[in-house]
Amino acid sequence: MRKPVLTIFYQYNPWNTTIGGIQTLINTFIKYAPSDFNVRLVGTANSKSETLGRWQKKQFLDKEIDFLPLFVVEDDNVRGLVPTTVKYTLAMLGHCYASDFMHFYRLEPTIAAFKWKGEKTLFIQNDIEKQMTSANDKNAILWRRLPAAYFALERALVKQFDYIYSCNSDSMKLYQRRYPDISGRVSLLNNTFDEQVFYPVSQQERDRQRCELAKKLNLSEDTRFVLFAGRLHPQKDPLLLIRSIKALKDDRVHLLIAGEGELTAQVRNEIDLLGIENRVTMLGIVQQKQLSDLHRACNAVVLTSAFEGLPFVVLEALACGTPIVTTEAGETPSLLSPYSGVVCSQRTPECIASALHQVVMHPENYPVEECVKIAAPYAASSVVNGVYSQMWQRWEKRLKQSVSV
């Protein structure tokens, strides 16, 4: 019996470090793919020297996959004049990459796939309604300028999907209300963390790593670290984060920023303008292993987002035993317990600064064990393997039906 083929469609290159929850989810689906499946990825190249438009065997996370790059994206962390999603969709038109299972992470490319045969699944990573109505930067999502056009496109395309998975319960309910004919196909799928990378260590080891990091950055050994990890994008509102650090009038607290994006220059300017250069370190893009070490060395992870799904960084931090300070965005507020983080009731620098001080200066109130307990159900080995198990059962059922016909 031949192996079923899963084809993943997304505009990225897994061998080029980029920032984003979708990339993390796809990487996890590749890493934890059972040997019973052949996995393919239709993505992008990061160099003009790469061969475009042809399938090639490649190794990723000790897995052999078939990879087809459609065009070159040299820096996926910065938005170009023409959105990458548009380029990706145009590059797919006129081709057929259908397979037994197809996973999509953007709606627009499925224009090209509308008539393809095979099981199609759409993954939704944000609260769509809040994403469209956010009062943040007008460029946070370009469809906000044409919401009627987006929802018309969605209405035309959504019924092709056999399954729609959302990591956000509000988006799940929105889809079920908006499309009652397919409400049974829409369900919640938890995001995950890779437990082989993100795990706790003893309090003694956490203190050692924190002191080591302080020494590396030429800071006092009693420095307390707050970590922001993610794309510097209007959705994440990093300027609010910088203003919150200014409002936190405690020189012992130092902010680490792991990530880049279209707001990098503005963030640097804001740091200089507020005169807090000695209280913030911008690390740029970091590898996953380095990120896990940062989680274990930090006293808190902070999110100042305007809207979210369930951020991977939250699960990864909790799995390392690090508490969260977050705005009221996405699933994180309902995930946290009073002993694993603080939800800010207002999106103001003063409110966020107060929450950060509360968590960072009183670690005894947010024990490692409580954080790890909250994250445990989201381990990739169980969540992703559960999806693959269901896919395999459906595959076997279809085979039996085809034999009996």
DRENKESE-752592 format. One line per 8 residues: number of its first residue (from 1); their letters; for each residue x, y, z of C-alpha. Coordinates in Angstrom, 1 decimal. Each point is the difference from the previous one (the first is absolute). Example, Ala and Ser with C-alpha at 12.3 -4.5 7.8 and 13.67 -1.06 7.14 Angstrom:
<atoms>
1> as> 12.3:-4.5:7.8  1.4:3.4:-0.7 .
</atoms>
This chain:
<atoms>
1> mrkpvlti> 0.0:0.0:0.0  1.4:3.4:-1.0  0.5:2.7:2.6  -2.5:2.9:0.1  1.4:3.3:-1.1  -0.4:3.2:2.0  0.8:3.2:-1.8  0.5:3.2:2.1 .
9> fyqynpwn> -0.5:3.3:-1.7  1.6:3.1:1.5  2.2:2.9:-1.1  3.2:-0.7:1.9  3.3:-1.9:-0.1  0.5:-2.3:3.0  3.8:0.2:-0.4  -0.1:3.8:0.4 .
17> ttiggiqt> -0.6:1.2:3.6  -3.3:2.0:-0.1  -2.3:1.1:2.7  -3.6:-1.0:0.4  -2.5:-2.5:1.5  -0.9:-1.5:-3.3  3.6:-0.9:-0.8  0.3:-1.5:3.5 .
25> lintfiky> -3.1:-2.1:-0.5  1.1:-1.2:-3.4  3.4:-0.9:1.2  -1.6:-2.0:2.8  -2.3:-1.9:-2.5  3.1:-0.9:-2.0  2.1:-1.0:3.0  -2.7:-2.2:1.5 .
33> apsdfnvr> -1.3:-1.5:-3.2  -0.3:-3.8:0.3  2.1:-2.1:-2.5  -3.4:-1.2:-1.4  -0.3:3.4:-1.8  1.9:1.6:-2.9  0.2:3.7:0.7  0.3:2.7:-2.6 .
41> lvgtansk> 0.4:3.8:0.4  -0.8:2.6:-2.6  2.0:3.0:1.2  2.5:2.7:-1.0  3.7:0.2:-0.7  2.3:2.3:2.0  2.7:0.3:-2.8  -0.1:0.6:-3.7 .
49> setlgrwq> 2.4:-2.9:-0.4  -2.8:-2.5:0.9  -1.9:-1.9:-2.6  -3.6:1.3:-0.2  -3.2:-1.9:-0.9  1.4:-3.5:0.3  -0.4:-2.7:2.7  3.2:-0.9:1.8 .
57> kkqfldke> 0.8:-2.4:2.9  1.4:1.8:3.0  0.7:-0.7:3.7  -1.7:2.1:2.7  0.0:-0.9:3.7  1.2:-3.5:-0.8  -2.9:-0.5:-2.4  0.2:-0.4:-3.7 .
65> idflplfv> -2.6:2.2:-1.7  -0.8:1.0:-3.6  0.5:3.7:-0.4  -1.2:2.3:-2.8  1.0:3.7:0.2  -2.2:2.3:-2.1  2.0:3.3:0.2  2.8:1.7:2.0 .
73> veddnvrg> -0.7:1.8:3.3  3.3:1.4:1.3  -1.4:1.4:3.3  -3.3:-1.4:1.1  0.1:2.1:3.2  -0.6:3.3:-2.0  -3.1:0.7:-2.0  0.6:1.0:-3.6 .
81> lvpttvky> -2.0:2.3:-2.3  -1.9:-3.0:-1.3  -1.2:-2.3:2.8  1.7:-3.4:-0.1  -3.5:-1.7:0.2  -0.9:1.7:-3.3  3.2:-1.2:-1.6  -0.5:-3.5:1.3 .
89> tlamlghc> -3.6:-0.2:-1.2  1.0:1.3:-3.5  2.9:-2.6:-0.2  -2.4:-2.8:0.7  -2.6:0.9:-2.6  0.0:-2.3:-3.0  1.7:-2.9:1.9  -1.3:-3.0:1.8 .
97> yasdfmhf> 1.7:-1.2:3.2  -2.9:-2.1:1.2  0.6:-2.9:2.3  -1.8:-2.3:2.5  0.2:2.6:2.7  0.5:3.8:-0.4  0.7:2.4:2.8  -0.5:3.8:-0.6 .
105> yrleptia> 0.9:2.8:2.4  -1.3:2.9:-2.2  -3.3:0.3:-1.7  1.2:1.8:-3.2  2.1:-2.8:-1.5  -3.0:-2.3:0.1  -1.3:1.9:-3.0  2.4:-2.1:-2.0 .
113> afkwkgek> -1.0:-3.2:1.8  -3.8:0.4:-0.3  -0.5:-2.9:-2.4  2.8:-2.3:1.2  -1.0:-3.4:1.3  1.1:-1.1:3.5  -0.7:0.8:3.6  0.5:3.7:0.7 .
121> tlfiqndi> 0.6:1.5:3.4  0.2:3.7:0.9  1.9:1.1:3.2  -1.0:3.3:1.5  2.5:1.6:2.4  -1.7:3.3:1.0  -3.3:1.5:1.1  -1.2:1.0:-3.4 .
129> ekqmtsan> -2.6:2.5:1.2  2.3:1.8:2.3  2.7:-0.1:-2.6  -2.3:1.8:-2.5  -1.2:2.6:2.6  3.2:0.7:1.9  0.6:3.7:0.7  3.8:-0.6:-0.4 .
137> dknailwr> 2.1:0.8:-2.9  -2.0:0.2:-3.2  2.5:-2.3:-1.8  -0.3:-2.8:2.6  -2.0:-2.0:-2.5  -0.6:1.5:-3.5  -3.4:-1.6:-0.3  -1.3:2.5:2.6 .
145> rlpaayfa> -0.2:2.6:-2.8  -2.4:-2.3:-1.9  -1.9:-2.1:2.6  -3.0:-0.6:-2.2  2.3:-1.4:-2.7  1.8:-2.3:2.4  -3.2:-1.5:1.4  -1.4:-0.4:-3.5 .
153> leralvkq> 3.1:-1.9:-0.9  -0.2:-2.1:3.1  -3.7:-0.8:-0.7  1.0:-1.2:-3.5  2.9:-2.2:1.2  -0.8:-1.3:3.4  -2.4:-2.8:-1.0  2.8:-1.9:-1.8 .
161> fdyiyscn> 1.6:-0.9:3.4  -0.7:-3.4:1.6  1.4:1.3:3.3  0.6:3.5:1.4  2.2:0.1:3.2  0.3:3.2:2.1  2.2:0.5:2.9  -2.3:2.8:1.2 .
169> sdsmklyq> -3.4:-0.8:1.4  -1.5:3.3:-1.1  1.0:-0.6:-3.6  -1.3:-3.5:0.1  -3.4:1.3:1.2  0.0:2.8:-2.6  0.5:-2.6:-2.8  -2.7:-2.2:1.4 .
177> rrypdisg> -2.5:2.9:0.1  1.0:1.4:-3.3  -0.1:-3.3:-1.9  -2.6:-2.2:1.8  0.0:-2.5:-3.0  3.5:-1.0:0.8  0.1:0.7:3.8  0.6:-3.7:0.7 .
185> rvsllnnt> 3.3:0.3:-1.9  1.3:2.8:2.2  1.8:-0.9:3.3  2.6:1.2:2.5  3.5:-1.3:-0.4  2.5:0.9:2.7  3.3:1.5:-0.9  3.0:-1.9:1.4 .
193> fdeqvfyp> 3.5:0.2:1.3  2.8:-2.4:-0.8  0.8:-1.7:3.3  3.4:-1.2:-1.3  1.1:3.7:-0.1  -2.1:1.8:2.6  0.2:-1.6:3.4  0.6:1.2:3.6 .
201> vsqqerdr> 3.2:-0.1:2.1  0.5:0.4:3.7  -0.2:3.4:1.7  3.7:-0.2:0.7  0.7:-0.5:-3.7  -2.4:2.8:-1.0  1.9:2.4:2.3  3.3:-1.2:-1.4 .
209> qrcelakk> -1.1:0.7:-3.5  -1.4:3.4:0.9  3.2:1.0:1.6  2.0:-1.3:-2.9  -2.2:2.0:-2.4  0.4:3.2:2.1  3.8:-0.4:0.0  -0.1:-0.5:-3.8 .
217> lnlsedtr> -1.9:3.2:-0.4  2.2:1.9:2.5  -2.9:0.4:2.4  -0.3:-0.4:3.7  -0.4:-3.5:1.3  -3.3:0.9:1.7  -1.5:1.1:-3.4  -3.5:-1.4:-0.6 .
225> fvlfagrl> -0.8:-0.8:-3.7  -3.2:0.4:-1.9  -0.2:-1.6:-3.4  -2.0:1.0:-3.1  0.3:-2.6:-2.8  -1.7:0.6:-3.3  -0.4:2.0:-3.2  0.3:3.8:0.4 .
233> hpqkdpll> -3.3:0.5:-1.6  -3.0:2.3:0.7  -2.0:-3.0:1.3  2.5:-0.5:2.8  0.2:3.8:0.8  3.6:0.1:1.0  -0.1:3.8:0.4  -2.4:-0.5:2.9 .
241> lirsikal> 2.5:-2.5:1.4  2.8:2.5:-0.1  -2.2:2.7:1.7  -0.9:-2.5:2.7  3.7:-0.6:0.8  0.4:3.8:0.3  -3.0:0.0:2.4  1.6:-2.7:2.0 .
249> kddrvhll> 2.3:2.1:2.1  2.3:-2.7:1.2  3.5:-0.2:-1.5  0.4:-3.6:1.2  -2.5:-1.1:-2.8  1.5:-0.5:-3.4  -2.0:-0.7:-3.2  1.3:-2.5:-2.6 .
257> iagegelt> -1.5:0.2:-3.5  0.4:-3.1:-2.1  -1.3:0.7:-3.5  -0.1:2.4:-2.9  -2.6:1.4:-2.3  -1.3:3.1:-1.8  -0.1:2.0:3.3  3.7:-0.7:0.9 .
265> aqvrneid> 1.2:3.5:-0.8  -3.0:1.6:1.8  0.7:-2.1:3.1  3.6:1.1:0.0  -1.0:3.6:-0.4  -2.5:-0.3:2.9  2.6:-1.5:2.2  2.4:2.9:-0.8 .
273> llgienrv> -2.8:2.6:0.4  -1.0:-1.3:3.4  3.7:-0.2:1.1  -0.2:-3.7:1.1  2.9:-1.4:-2.1  1.6:-1.5:3.1  -3.2:-1.9:0.9  -0.7:-1.7:-3.3 .
281> tmlgivqq> 2.0:-2.4:-2.1  -1.1:-0.8:-3.6  1.2:-3.5:-0.8  -1.3:-0.3:-3.6  -1.2:-3.4:-1.2  1.0:-2.9:2.2  0.0:-3.7:-0.6  -2.4:-2.2:1.8 .
289> kqlsdlhr> 2.6:-1.5:2.4  1.2:3.4:0.9  -3.6:1.2:0.6  -0.6:-2.9:2.4  3.1:1.0:2.0  -1.3:3.6:0.1  -3.3:-1.2:1.4  1.7:-1.9:2.8 .
297> acnavvlt> 2.2:3.0:0.9  -2.8:2.6:0.0  -2.4:0.9:2.8  -3.0:0.7:-2.3  -1.1:-0.1:-3.6  -2.1:3.0:-1.1  -2.6:0.5:-2.8  -1.5:3.4:-0.8 .
305> safeglpf> -2.0:-1.3:-3.0  -3.2:1.7:-1.4  -1.3:-3.4:-1.1  1.2:-3.6:0.0  -0.9:-3.6:-0.3  1.9:-2.1:2.5  3.6:1.1:-0.4  2.6:-2.8:-0.1 .
313> vvlealac> 2.4:2.1:2.1  -2.5:-0.1:2.9  0.0:-3.8:0.0  3.7:-0.2:-0.5  0.7:2.4:2.9  -2.4:-1.8:2.4  1.5:-3.4:-1.0  3.4:1.4:1.1 .
321> gtpivtte> -1.6:1.2:3.3  -0.1:3.7:-0.8  -3.2:2.0:0.9  -1.8:2.3:-2.5  -1.1:3.6:0.1  -2.5:0.6:-2.8  -2.7:2.4:-1.3  -3.5:-1.3:-0.5 .
329> agetpsll> 0.6:-1.4:-3.4  -0.8:-3.5:-1.3  -0.1:-3.2:2.0  2.8:0.8:2.5  -2.1:1.8:2.6  -2.3:-3.1:0.3  3.0:-2.3:0.1  1.9:1.6:2.9 .
337> spysgvvc> -0.7:-0.7:3.7  0.7:2.6:2.7  3.3:-1.8:0.7  1.3:-0.1:-3.6  -0.3:3.6:-1.1  -2.0:3.2:0.0  -2.5:1.3:-2.5  0.1:3.8:-0.4 .
345> sqrtpeci> -3.5:1.5:0.2  1.1:3.1:-2.1  2.3:0.3:-2.9  2.0:2.9:1.6  3.6:0.3:0.9  -0.8:0.5:3.6  -2.2:-3.1:0.3  2.5:-2.2:-1.8 .
353> asalhqvv> 2.9:1.4:2.0  -1.8:-0.7:3.3  -0.7:-3.6:-1.1  3.7:-0.5:-1.0  1.2:1.3:3.3  -2.5:-2.3:1.9  1.3:-3.1:-1.9  3.7:0.7:-0.2 .
361> mhpenypv> 0.5:1.1:3.6  -2.1:-2.8:1.5  1.0:-3.2:-1.7  -1.1:-2.0:3.0  -3.6:0.7:-1.0  0.5:-1.5:-3.5  1.7:-3.4:0.6  1.6:-1.9:-2.8 .
369> eecvkiaa> -2.2:-3.0:0.7  -3.2:1.9:-0.5  1.2:1.4:-3.3  1.0:-3.4:-1.3  -3.3:-1.5:1.1  -1.9:2.6:-2.1  2.1:-0.8:-3.1  0.0:-3.8:0.3 .
377> pyaassvv> -3.2:-0.8:-2.0  1.5:1.9:-3.0  3.0:-2.2:-0.6  0.6:-0.5:-3.7  0.5:-3.8:0.3  -3.6:-0.3:1.1  -1.8:2.7:-1.9  1.6:-0.4:-3.4 .
385> ngvysqmw> 0.1:-3.8:0.2  -3.7:0.1:0.8  -0.6:1.9:-3.3  2.1:-2.5:-2.0  -1.8:-2.9:1.7  -3.4:1.4:-1.1  1.4:0.6:-3.5  1.2:-3.6:-0.2 .
393> qrwekrlk> -3.4:-1.4:1.1  -1.7:2.0:-2.8  2.5:-1.2:-2.5  -0.6:-3.7:0.9  -3.7:0.6:-0.2  0.2:1.5:-3.5  2.2:-2.9:-1.1  -2.5:-2.6:1.2 .
401> qsvsv> -2.8:1.9:-1.7  1.9:0.1:-3.3  0.7:-3.7:0.2  -3.7:-0.9:0.7  -1.2:2.1:-3.0 .
</atoms>
